[in-house]
Amino acid sequence: MLLEIYVQEGCFSCQRALELAERAREAFPEMQVDIVDFASEAGIYRSKVAATPTYIVDGEIISLGNPSPAELEATLAIRATRATR
C-alpha cells in the first residue's frame, strides 16, 4: 500500500500534513508513505492533484486538505484490510 501526500512550499497546511505522514508511518509500518513536492516531477499521480495537501492511496484521492488524525487512520485501516484480502 502506498500513501502519497502532495505538498508544496508556502502551503499553510502542509506542515500538518508532514505530521500526519509521520503518524501514518508509526501506525502502519508496512505501508510506504511518500511526501511529494508538487513542484517536482516525482509524483506519479501529480496530474490528479489540484491543491495541497492532497492524500492519495494506491492512486485514489482520499483527502483534499488534511483529514483529522482519526479519519486518516480509519481510512488507512480500511485500505490495509482490503489490501490483505
Secondary structure, 3 states (H helix, E strand, C coil): CEEEEEECCCCCCHHHHHHHHHHHHHHCCCCEEEEEECCCCCCCCHHHCCCCCEEEECCEEEEECCCCHHHHHHHHHHHHHHHCC
